[in-house]
């Protein structure tokens, strides 16, 4: 008597499911994108200004905060009137902070500037 015992051998669909996970009824975890950074920290001494002592930080990275490490005191802050820097950047409407060494940092108003005290 020749008995075909198919129930002892795994079928092709079971093998594919076991090897790839395709065809399972259990939900598969999807890879998640890394979280976007919320901010950046820079040292004022590392930033390069134009001939007028102006620095422009364009927030094309989508950061919410910018921390500037410096021992310099803030002399002025506000929102720029109509102004173009020596390097040709129109910073009209940008927020700015001027330090006691005369350097001015311009940054977009969607960015919160943090100036930690040492």
C-alpha positions as CSV (number, residue, x, y, z in Angstrom):
1,X,0.0,0.0,0.0
2,X,1.4,3.4,-1.0
3,X,0.2,6.1,1.3
4,X,0.9,9.7,0.4
5,X,1.3,11.6,3.6
6,X,0.9,15.2,2.6
7,X,0.0,16.3,6.1
8,X,3.5,15.6,7.3
9,X,5.2,17.9,4.7
10,X,4.8,21.7,4.8
11,X,3.2,23.1,1.8
12,X,4.8,25.9,-0.3
13,X,2.5,28.6,1.1
14,X,3.6,27.7,4.6
15,X,7.3,27.8,3.7
16,X,6.9,31.3,2.0
17,X,5.1,32.6,5.1
18,X,7.7,31.2,7.5
19,X,10.6,32.6,5.5
20,X,9.3,36.0,4.6
21,X,6.4,36.8,6.9
22,X,4.2,37.5,3.8
23,X,0.8,36.0,4.1
24,X,0.6,36.1,7.9
25,X,-2.4,37.5,9.6
26,X,-0.3,39.2,12.3
27,X,0.4,42.8,11.8
28,X,4.0,43.5,10.9
29,X,5.8,46.5,12.4
30,X,6.8,49.1,9.9
31,X,10.1,50.8,10.1
32,X,9.8,54.3,11.5
33,X,11.7,57.4,10.3
34,X,14.0,58.9,12.9
35,X,12.5,61.8,14.7
36,X,13.4,65.2,13.3
37,X,15.8,67.1,15.5
38,X,14.2,69.9,17.5
39,X,17.1,72.2,17.6
40,X,20.8,72.9,17.1
41,X,23.5,74.2,19.4
42,X,26.4,76.3,18.0
43,X,29.2,78.3,19.5
44,X,29.1,82.0,18.4
45,X,32.9,81.9,18.1
46,X,32.6,79.2,15.4
47,X,30.3,81.3,13.2
48,X,31.8,83.4,10.4
49,X,30.4,86.8,9.9
50,X,30.4,89.0,6.8
51,X,32.6,92.2,6.6
52,X,29.9,94.1,8.7
53,X,29.9,91.6,11.5
54,X,26.6,90.1,10.5
55,X,25.6,86.4,10.5
56,X,22.4,85.0,8.9
57,X,20.9,81.7,10.1
58,X,18.4,80.4,7.5
59,X,16.3,77.7,9.1
60,X,16.0,75.4,6.1
61,X,16.5,72.4,8.5
62,X,13.2,72.9,10.2
63,X,14.7,73.3,13.7
64,X,12.5,74.8,16.3
65,X,15.3,76.1,18.5
66,X,18.8,77.4,18.1
67,X,21.1,77.5,21.1
68,X,24.1,79.9,20.8
69,X,26.9,79.4,23.3
70,X,28.7,82.6,24.1
71,X,30.1,84.6,26.9
72,X,29.2,87.8,25.2
73,X,26.4,90.0,26.5
74,X,23.4,90.9,24.4
75,X,23.4,94.6,23.5
76,X,20.2,94.7,21.4
77,X,17.5,92.4,20.1
78,X,14.5,92.9,17.9
79,X,13.1,92.5,14.4
80,X,15.0,93.9,11.5
81,X,13.6,96.7,9.4
82,X,14.3,96.7,5.7
83,X,17.9,95.5,5.6
84,X,20.3,93.6,3.2
85,X,23.5,92.3,4.7
86,X,27.0,92.9,3.1
87,X,26.8,89.4,1.7
88,X,23.5,90.2,-0.1
89,X,21.0,88.4,2.2
90,X,17.7,90.2,2.6
91,X,16.9,89.9,6.4
92,X,13.9,92.2,6.4
93,X,11.5,90.9,9.1
94,X,14.1,88.5,10.6
95,X,14.7,88.6,14.3
96,X,18.1,89.6,15.4
97,X,20.4,89.8,18.4
98,X,23.4,92.1,18.6
99,X,26.2,91.1,21.0
100,X,28.5,93.5,22.8
101,X,31.4,92.9,20.4
102,X,29.2,94.3,17.6
103,X,28.3,91.0,15.9
104,X,24.7,90.6,14.9
105,X,22.9,87.3,14.3
106,X,19.8,87.3,12.2
107,X,17.4,84.4,12.3
108,X,13.9,83.6,11.0
109,X,11.1,84.3,13.4
110,X,9.9,80.7,13.4
111,X,13.1,79.8,15.3
112,X,13.5,80.3,19.0
113,X,16.9,81.5,20.0
114,X,18.3,80.3,23.3
115,X,21.3,82.1,24.9
116,X,22.3,80.1,28.0
117,X,24.2,82.0,30.6
118,X,27.4,80.5,31.9
